[in-house]
Amino acid sequence: MGAFLLGLPTAVALSAIFSGVVAAGGIVSAITLAGKKGGIAALAALFALTAIEFLKGKKQDFLEADPYWDQSEVPVNVYKNKAPFTGKVVSTKRIVGPKATGETCHIVINHDGDFPYWEGQSWGVIPPGNREKDGKPHSVRLYSIASSRYGDDMTGKTGSLCVRRATYWCPELKAEDPAKKGICSNFLCDTQPGDEVKMTGPAGKVMLMPEEDPTTDYIMVATGTG
């Protein structure tokens, strides 16, 4: 539990605990098989392993504000519709079971650290192609960012979206009507690693929590529920 108190990422902390348990078992085995000298050698190995795990799990704070509640430098609308950012898909994975109603995908996008954001903000996505009704480019769609500012890989160079594929079941056709499917959600859910995504934002500074005063009262409203 000490690893958690040091502010290590959960995965690293669990790895350190697991490694410690394994190493402790090794000490017991060494003492049993090789006596006192074997136990001392195993104990030295445990200390070395613990040091390595600690160095690997240095606190992730290189993207934090100072002080942490200062929102004066929150990035807002750095990239706009006429000059969007181009991100590259790292992975797209279905995250619901085979019998789930609908499909939701987790899309990890690489921005190489050039598109920073804060938790609570949104990215705009411009789907490729043009609208059928007037031939103009598709408009931007906003998606809440589903990862921390460090990304799922904790490098600060990726961000993630969780997107439900929008489809329409036609009672007359008794099938999905492709003419009424969501343009952007289907584009994102169909992406493959390496695909490019045109993006705007980040948007939504108004959604960030005011943390300067710890006694602030909050009224929580479930936005984005339809």
N, C-alpha and C positions, 0 to 999 in steps of 0.2 A: 504493500500500500504506500510505502514511502515514495515510490516512483511517481505515483499520481500526485502526491503532495508537492513534488518538485516541478510540476507543470509539464511533464512529458506527455507527448501524444499517447492516446490510449493503446494503440497498436504496439508502440515501442515499450510502454510500461508492461503490457502483458507478455511481450517477448522477453523482457528482462526477468520477470517473475518466473516464467517457464524455464528460462535458462538457469536461473538460480536453483530451482527444484531439481532439474536434471543434474546440475553440478553437485548439489548436496548428496544426491544418490550416488554420484561417482566417488565422493569422499568416503561414504560408508563402505562402498565396495572396495575402494583402495585400502582402507584400514583393515578390512577383513582379509584381503588377499595378500597385501604387502606390509602389513603392520604399520607402525608409527610413521616411518619414512614415506610410505605411500600416501598416508593421510595428509602429511605436510605438503607434499607435492601437489596433491589434488586441491588443497586449500589455497595454495598459491595460484593455481590455475583459475580457481573461482574468483579470486580478487581481480585477476587480469581480465576475465570475462566481464565482470561487473563494471570495471572501468571502461571497457570498450562499449558496452551497452549504454552507459551514461553519456559518453561522448557522442555516440550516434543519436541520442535522443535529446540533444540540446533544445532548450525551450524555443518554440516557434513564435518569435515576436518581431521579426524584421519588417512586418507590414503594419505594425500597430502605431496608433497615434500617440503623441506624447504632449500632455497627459492623455490617457486612453479615451477620455470622453470628448476630446477636442474634435469637432466636426468641420473645422475651417478649411481643411484640405481634402474633403471628400470629393472624389472625382464625379463630375456630373456632365452628361452629354458631351463627352470628349470626342465621340465619333457621331456624325449626323448622317441623315439619309443620302445627301449628295456626296459625302465622303466617308463611306462606312469602313469599318475595320474588317479584315479578312482573317477569320480563324480557321483552324484545321481540326477536323474531327479526329479524336484519339480512339474513341470506342463508342459504340451504340449497342445497348443491351436491353432486352425485354426484362422487366423486373416484376411481372405479375405471372401467376400460374397459368397453365394451359386452359383451365376452366373459368378464368376470370372474365368478368363482363368488360369487354373492350381490351385495349392494349396500352400499356404505359411503358415508355422507354427512358432509360437513363443515358444521356448523351454527354460525354466528356469532350470539351473543346480546348485545344491548345491556343493560348494567346501570347506565349513566350514572355509573359510579364509586361506586355505593352498595353494591356487593357485591364488595369486594376479596378477593383470594385470593393464595396463593403457589403456585409451581410444585410439583407433586407432590400437591396437594390435589384433592378431588373435589367436584362439585356434585350435589345430589340433585334429581331431576325428578319431579314428581307429575303423571302423565298425567290428562287430564280424564275424567270419567265415573265410573261405579261398577262394581264387580265383579258379574258375573252370579250367582254362587253365593249371595251374601248381601246384595247391594245397597249394600254399604259402599263408600266412596271407595277408589280404587286406592292402594296403598302406594307409598312413595317408592322410586325406583331411583337408584343411585349411578353416576355417570359420571366417569372421570378427565378433568380439564380438559386440553385439548390445546394451549393457548396459554400464553405467558408471562403474568405478572401485568399486563403492559401491553396484552395483547390483540394480535390480528393487525394492528390498525391503529396500535399503539403509543401510543394515547391514554390507556390505563388505564381505559377505559369499556366495553370489550367483553371477552368471553371466548368460547372456541370448544370445541365437542365434536366428536369423530369417532365416529360411531355406525354400527355394522353393523345393517342391517335383519334382524330375527329372523323367519324363516319356517320352515314345516314342510312338507316334501314327503311327501305320503301315498302310499305304494306301492299302496294299494287304489284310491284315487281317480285315481292317476296325475296328480296336480295338487297345488298348494299348498292346504292346509287352512286357510281363514281363521279357523276356530275355535281354531287352535293358534298363531296368529302372536303375536309379541311385542307387547304392548300399548304400551309406552313407546317402544321403538325405532321402531316404525312411526309413532307419533305424531310423533316428532322428525323422521324422514326425510320425512314428508309436510308439514311446516310450510312456510309461506310468509312472506315479509317482512311484518312487522307483527303476526304472530301472537304471542299471549301465552303464556309458559311459567312455570308455578308451580315455584319452586325453593327448595331448602333448603341449609344448609351455611354456609360451606365445611367439608368434613370431611377428616380424614386428616392431622392434624399429625404423627402417628407416622411418616408416610411421608417427612417432610422430612429432608434430609441434614444431619447434624451437622457444621458447618464451622468451629467455633471452633478445633479442634485439627487442623492440616493433616496430622498424622501418623496420624490415625485410620484403622484398618483397616475395610474394608467387606465384608460378605458380601451379594452381590446375588442375590435370588430373583425369578424371573419371575412376579410375581403377576398375577392377572387373565387367565391363559391358559386357564382352564377346567379 
